[in-house]
C-alpha cells in the first residue's frame, strides 16, 4: 500500500516536471504575439466587431466604441489606433496553448521538488521560474487560511514578477535609445510598436516613459487576493480572472449578484499569465489610473522605491467601493507583509541557462 502511494506521488511529480518545459515554450509562444502584432493591425481593424474588447473600467466599451478615446493625453488618436491597442491586449487571449489543471497536492509536490519556499524568497529576493497556468480547484477546500494564502501567493508571484521583468527590460531599452543622438531602423520600429502597445501618440516619449513602468508586486498580489478571495472565486477558477476585468460581449462569466440592466461580465482568460498581463497594461494605459502613474513618476524622480501603499491611494476608481477598496488593499499588503516581495527577481530557467552555454 505504501509503495503504491510513493509511486503515485512520484508519477505526479514527474507529470508536472515533464510539462514544466512545455510551460516555458508556451510562454514564448504567447510572448511572440507582441512581435507579430504590427502585421495583424489591418486584420484587427477589419474584424474588430468580432473581437472582444475589455478593461477593468466599466466604461471602457462606451468610451472606446461610442463616446471617444481612452487616451487622455492625445487628440490625434483615431478609432483605428484604439482598436489596435485593445486588440493587442485581448488578441493574446486567443491562444490555443493546452494547459493542465493540477491538483494542490501535485503543485505542492512540485514546490517541494524545486525547494520553492516563500520565506526563502523574502530573504533572498529570488523567485523560482514556475509557471502554473491554472489555479487548482481544490484551493477553495484548503481550510487553513495561512496555507491557502501561501499557495495562492506562490502561484501568482512568479507570474507577476515575470511580467514586471518584461516591462523593466523594455524601460531599460527605452532609456538607452533616448540617450543616443540617432537611432537605428530597428530601434525606430521598436519605438513604433511601444507607442501602440502603451496607447501613446507618435513620438510622445515623455508619456511613454510614464506609462512604461512596473506595478509593485505587493500591490498586484493584494488586488488579485481581493478580487478572487485568495483564489477561491468562481471567476478565478473558471475564467482565470485574477483582477476582475469586465467585458460586455458574450465571452465571460456573469456575476450572480448582478442587478437588473447590468450587462457586463467578468472576462475569461486562457491562462493566469494573460490575466496578469492585461492587468498591468490596464493600469499603465487607462485614463482612470492617470493619477497612479503620476504618483509613480514622482517616486521615480525622487529615486524612491515604488511604494504599493502610496500608489494604492489612486485606485479609488478600480472598484465601486472607492476609498473602502483602497483601505482593504492596504490592509492586505500590511497584514501579509507583501512588500517583502517588491524587490523579488525571477531566477533564470534551465532553458535560459542552456542558451548561454
C-alpha positions as CSV (number, residue, x, y, z in Angstrom):
1,X,0.0,0.0,0.0
2,X,2.8,2.4,1.0
3,X,4.7,1.5,-2.2
4,X,1.8,2.3,-4.4
5,X,1.3,5.7,-2.7
6,X,5.0,6.5,-3.2
7,X,4.8,5.5,-6.9
8,X,1.6,7.7,-7.3
9,X,3.4,10.7,-5.8
10,X,6.4,10.1,-8.0
11,X,4.3,10.0,-11.1
12,X,2.5,13.2,-10.1
13,X,5.8,15.0,-9.7
14,X,7.2,13.6,-12.9
15,X,4.0,14.6,-14.7
16,X,4.5,18.2,-13.6
17,X,8.2,18.3,-14.2
18,X,7.8,16.9,-17.7
19,X,5.4,19.6,-18.6
20,X,7.4,22.4,-16.9
21,X,9.4,22.9,-20.1
22,X,6.2,23.0,-22.1
23,X,5.0,25.9,-19.9
24,X,8.2,27.8,-20.8
25,X,7.6,27.1,-24.5
26,X,4.0,28.2,-24.1
27,X,5.1,31.5,-22.6
28,X,7.4,32.0,-25.6
29,X,4.5,31.4,-28.0
30,X,2.3,33.9,-26.1
31,X,5.1,36.5,-25.9
32,X,5.7,36.2,-29.7
33,X,2.3,37.8,-30.3
34,X,3.9,41.2,-29.5
35,X,6.3,40.8,-32.3
36,X,3.8,39.8,-35.0
37,X,1.1,42.3,-33.8
38,X,2.0,45.0,-36.3
39,X,1.4,42.5,-39.1
40,X,-2.1,41.9,-37.8
41,X,-3.2,45.6,-37.4
42,X,-5.1,45.8,-40.7
43,X,-6.8,42.4,-40.0
44,X,-7.7,43.6,-36.5
45,X,-9.4,46.8,-37.9
46,X,-11.4,44.8,-40.4
47,X,-12.6,42.3,-37.8
48,X,-12.8,44.3,-34.6
49,X,-16.6,43.8,-34.4
50,X,-16.0,40.1,-33.9
51,X,-13.4,40.6,-31.2
52,X,-13.8,41.1,-27.5
53,X,-12.6,44.3,-26.0
54,X,-12.4,44.8,-22.3
55,X,-10.8,46.7,-19.4
56,X,-11.2,47.0,-15.7
57,X,-13.2,50.2,-16.1
58,X,-16.9,49.6,-16.6
59,X,-17.0,52.5,-19.1
60,X,-14.3,51.2,-21.5
61,X,-16.7,49.9,-24.1
62,X,-18.7,53.0,-24.4
63,X,-15.6,55.2,-24.3
64,X,-13.9,53.2,-27.0
65,X,-16.7,52.4,-29.4
66,X,-19.2,55.2,-28.8
67,X,-18.1,58.2,-26.8
68,X,-14.4,58.8,-27.7
69,X,-10.9,58.0,-26.7
70,X,-9.5,56.3,-23.6
71,X,-6.2,58.2,-24.1
72,X,-6.2,61.4,-22.1
73,X,-3.0,62.9,-23.4
74,X,-3.7,62.9,-27.1
75,X,-6.1,64.5,-29.5
76,X,-4.7,62.9,-32.7
77,X,-5.6,59.3,-32.0
78,X,-8.1,57.6,-34.4
79,X,-10.6,54.9,-33.8
80,X,-8.2,52.5,-35.6
81,X,-5.4,53.3,-33.1
82,X,-7.7,52.5,-30.2
83,X,-8.8,49.2,-31.8
84,X,-5.2,48.3,-32.4
85,X,-4.3,48.7,-28.8
86,X,-7.2,46.8,-27.4
87,X,-6.7,44.0,-29.9
88,X,-3.1,43.9,-28.8
89,X,-4.2,43.3,-25.3
90,X,-7.0,40.8,-26.0
91,X,-5.7,39.1,-29.0
92,X,-3.2,37.4,-26.7
93,X,-6.2,35.7,-25.0
94,X,-7.0,33.7,-28.1
95,X,-4.0,31.4,-27.5
96,X,-4.5,27.7,-28.3
97,X,-1.9,26.5,-25.8
98,X,-3.1,23.5,-23.9
99,X,-2.9,23.9,-20.2
100,X,-3.1,21.3,-17.5
101,X,-5.0,21.9,-14.2
102,X,-3.0,20.3,-11.5
103,X,-4.3,19.4,-8.0
104,X,-3.0,21.1,-4.9
105,X,-1.1,18.0,-3.9
106,X,0.7,17.9,-7.3
107,X,1.6,21.6,-7.1
108,X,2.9,21.2,-3.6
109,X,4.9,18.2,-4.8
110,X,6.5,20.5,-7.5
111,X,7.2,23.3,-5.0
112,X,8.9,20.8,-2.7
113,X,10.9,19.3,-5.6
114,X,12.3,22.6,-6.6
115,X,12.6,23.9,-3.0
116,X,10.3,26.8,-3.5
117,X,9.5,28.5,-0.2
118,X,8.1,32.0,0.4
119,X,10.4,32.5,3.4
120,X,13.4,32.0,1.2
121,X,12.0,34.4,-1.3
122,X,11.5,37.0,1.4
123,X,15.2,36.6,2.4
124,X,16.9,36.2,-1.0
125,X,14.5,38.2,-3.2
126,X,14.8,35.4,-5.8
127,X,11.8,33.6,-7.2
128,X,11.7,30.2,-8.9
129,X,10.5,30.4,-12.5
130,X,7.4,28.3,-12.0
131,X,4.6,28.9,-14.5
132,X,1.3,27.5,-13.2
133,X,-1.3,28.3,-15.9
134,X,-4.5,27.4,-13.9
135,X,-5.4,27.5,-10.3
136,X,-6.2,24.2,-8.6
137,X,-9.8,23.6,-8.0
138,X,-9.0,22.3,-4.5
139,X,-7.6,25.6,-3.4
140,X,-11.0,26.6,-2.1
141,X,-11.0,23.4,0.1
142,X,-7.9,24.4,2.0
143,X,-9.3,25.0,5.4
144,X,-6.1,26.5,6.9
145,X,-6.2,30.2,5.8
146,X,-2.4,30.6,6.1
147,X,-1.8,27.6,3.8
148,X,-4.4,28.8,1.3
149,X,-2.8,32.2,1.1
150,X,0.6,30.7,0.8
151,X,-0.5,28.5,-2.1
152,X,-2.1,31.5,-3.9
153,X,0.9,33.7,-3.4
154,X,3.4,31.0,-4.6
155,X,1.3,30.6,-7.8
156,X,0.8,34.2,-8.8
157,X,4.1,35.6,-7.6
158,X,6.3,34.3,-10.4
159,X,3.7,35.4,-13.0
160,X,3.7,39.0,-11.7
161,X,7.5,39.1,-11.4
162,X,7.8,37.8,-14.9
163,X,5.5,40.4,-16.5
164,X,7.2,43.2,-14.5
165,X,10.6,41.9,-15.7
166,X,9.5,42.3,-19.3
167,X,8.5,45.9,-18.6
168,X,11.8,46.6,-16.8
169,X,13.8,45.3,-19.8
170,X,11.7,47.5,-22.1
171,X,12.2,50.5,-19.9
172,X,15.9,50.0,-19.8
173,X,16.0,49.7,-23.6
174,X,13.9,52.9,-23.9
175,X,16.3,54.9,-21.8
176,X,19.2,53.5,-23.8
177,X,17.6,54.7,-27.0
178,X,16.8,58.1,-25.5
179,X,20.5,58.5,-24.7
180,X,21.5,58.3,-28.3
181,X,21.8,61.1,-30.8
182,X,20.4,58.9,-33.6
183,X,18.6,55.6,-33.7
184,X,18.8,52.6,-35.9
185,X,15.8,51.4,-38.0
186,X,15.4,48.5,-35.6
187,X,15.2,50.9,-32.6
188,X,12.7,53.1,-34.5
189,X,10.5,50.1,-35.3
190,X,10.6,49.0,-31.7
191,X,9.5,52.5,-30.6
192,X,6.6,52.4,-33.1
193,X,5.5,49.1,-31.5
194,X,5.7,50.5,-28.0
195,X,3.7,53.7,-28.9
196,X,0.8,51.5,-29.9
197,X,1.3,49.0,-27.1
198,X,1.0,51.7,-24.5
199,X,-1.6,53.9,-26.3
200,X,0.8,56.8,-26.8
201,X,0.7,59.2,-29.7
202,X,3.6,59.2,-32.2
203,X,6.9,60.5,-30.8
204,X,5.4,61.3,-27.4
205,X,8.4,60.0,-25.5
206,X,7.5,61.7,-22.2
207,X,4.2,59.9,-21.9
208,X,5.8,56.6,-23.0
209,X,8.3,56.9,-20.2
210,X,5.5,57.5,-17.7
211,X,3.4,54.5,-18.9
212,X,6.2,52.0,-19.5
213,X,6.8,51.2,-15.9
214,X,6.2,48.5,-13.3
215,X,3.5,48.0,-10.7
216,X,4.7,46.9,-7.3
217,X,4.4,43.2,-6.8
218,X,2.8,43.7,-3.4
219,X,0.0,45.8,-4.9
220,X,-0.6,43.3,-7.7
221,X,-0.8,40.4,-5.2
222,X,-3.1,42.4,-2.9
223,X,-5.5,43.2,-5.8
224,X,-5.5,39.6,-7.0
225,X,-6.2,38.4,-3.5
226,X,-9.1,40.9,-3.0
227,X,-10.7,40.2,-6.4
228,X,-10.5,36.4,-6.1
229,X,-10.8,35.8,-2.4
230,X,-7.3,34.4,-2.4
231,X,-8.0,32.3,-5.5
232,X,-11.3,30.8,-4.4
233,X,-13.8,32.8,-6.6
234,X,-15.7,31.3,-9.5
235,X,-14.2,33.9,-11.8
236,X,-10.7,32.8,-10.9
237,X,-11.3,29.1,-11.0
238,X,-13.4,29.0,-14.2
239,X,-12.1,32.1,-16.0
240,X,-8.5,32.6,-14.7
241,X,-9.6,36.2,-13.9
242,X,-7.3,37.4,-11.2
243,X,-8.2,41.1,-11.4
244,X,-11.9,41.3,-12.2
245,X,-11.6,42.7,-15.8
246,X,-15.1,43.4,-17.2
247,X,-16.5,42.7,-20.6
248,X,-19.8,43.5,-22.4
249,X,-19.5,40.9,-25.2
250,X,-20.6,37.2,-25.0
251,X,-17.3,35.8,-23.7
252,X,-17.2,35.9,-19.9
253,X,-18.8,34.9,-16.6
254,X,-22.0,36.7,-15.5
255,X,-21.9,37.9,-11.8
256,X,-24.5,36.1,-9.8
257,X,-25.4,39.2,-7.9
258,X,-25.7,41.5,-11.0
259,X,-28.5,43.9,-10.8
260,X,-31.2,44.1,-13.5
261,X,-30.0,46.0,-16.5
262,X,-26.3,45.4,-15.8
263,X,-24.9,43.6,-18.9
264,X,-21.3,43.3,-18.0
265,X,-19.5,40.0,-17.4
266,X,-16.1,39.2,-15.9
267,X,-13.8,38.3,-18.7
268,X,-12.3,34.9,-19.1
269,X,-8.6,34.4,-19.8
270,X,-6.9,31.4,-21.3
271,X,-4.3,31.4,-18.5
272,X,-3.4,33.2,-15.3
273,X,-0.4,34.8,-17.1
274,X,-2.6,36.6,-19.6
275,X,-4.8,37.9,-16.8
276,X,-1.7,39.4,-15.1
277,X,-0.5,40.9,-18.4
278,X,-3.9,42.6,-19.1
279,X,-3.9,44.0,-15.6
280,X,-0.5,45.6,-15.9
281,X,-1.4,47.0,-19.3
282,X,-4.7,48.4,-17.9
283,X,-3.1,50.3,-15.0
284,X,-0.4,51.6,-17.4
285,X,-2.7,52.9,-20.1
286,X,-6.3,53.6,-18.9
287,X,-7.2,57.2,-18.1
288,X,-8.8,56.1,-14.8
289,X,-5.3,55.4,-13.4
290,X,-3.6,58.6,-14.6
291,X,-3.0,59.8,-11.1
292,X,-1.4,56.5,-10.1
293,X,1.0,56.9,-12.9
294,X,1.8,60.5,-11.9
295,X,2.4,59.4,-8.3
296,X,4.7,56.6,-9.6
297,X,6.7,59.1,-11.7
298,X,7.1,61.3,-8.7
299,X,8.6,58.4,-6.8
300,X,10.9,57.7,-9.7
301,X,12.1,61.3,-9.9
302,X,13.0,61.3,-6.2
303,X,14.8,58.0,-6.7
304,X,12.5,56.3,-4.2
305,X,11.2,52.7,-4.5
306,X,7.7,52.2,-5.8
307,X,5.5,52.2,-2.7
308,X,2.4,50.0,-3.1
309,X,0.6,51.7,-0.2
310,X,1.2,55.2,-1.7
311,X,0.1,54.1,-5.2
312,X,-2.9,52.2,-3.9
313,X,-4.4,55.6,-2.8
314,X,-5.0,56.3,-6.5
315,X,-7.1,53.1,-7.1
316,X,-10.4,54.5,-5.9
317,X,-11.8,54.1,-9.5
318,X,-10.9,50.5,-9.7
319,X,-13.9,49.4,-7.7
320,X,-17.3,50.8,-6.9
321,X,-16.5,50.9,-3.2
322,X,-13.8,53.6,-3.8
323,X,-11.9,54.5,-0.7
324,X,-13.1,51.4,1.1
325,X,-11.5,49.3,-1.6
326,X,-8.2,51.2,-1.0
327,X,-8.4,50.5,2.7
328,X,-8.9,46.8,2.1
329,X,-5.9,46.7,-0.3
330,X,-3.6,48.4,2.2
331,X,-4.7,46.1,5.0
332,X,-3.9,43.1,2.8
333,X,-0.5,44.5,2.0
334,X,0.5,45.2,5.6
335,X,-1.1,42.2,7.3
336,X,0.6,39.7,4.9
337,X,3.9,41.6,4.7
338,X,3.6,41.6,0.9
339,X,6.2,44.4,0.5
340,X,8.8,41.7,1.1
341,X,8.3,40.6,-2.5
342,X,8.6,44.0,-4.1
343,X,12.3,43.6,-4.9
344,X,11.9,39.9,-5.9
345,X,13.6,38.9,-9.2
346,X,12.9,35.8,-11.3
347,X,15.7,33.2,-11.4
348,X,16.6,32.0,-14.9
349,X,15.1,28.8,-16.0
350,X,17.2,25.8,-17.0
351,X,16.3,26.6,-20.6
352,X,17.6,30.1,-20.2
353,X,20.9,28.8,-18.8
354,X,21.3,26.3,-21.6
355,X,21.0,29.0,-24.2
356,X,24.1,30.7,-22.6
357,X,26.2,27.6,-23.0
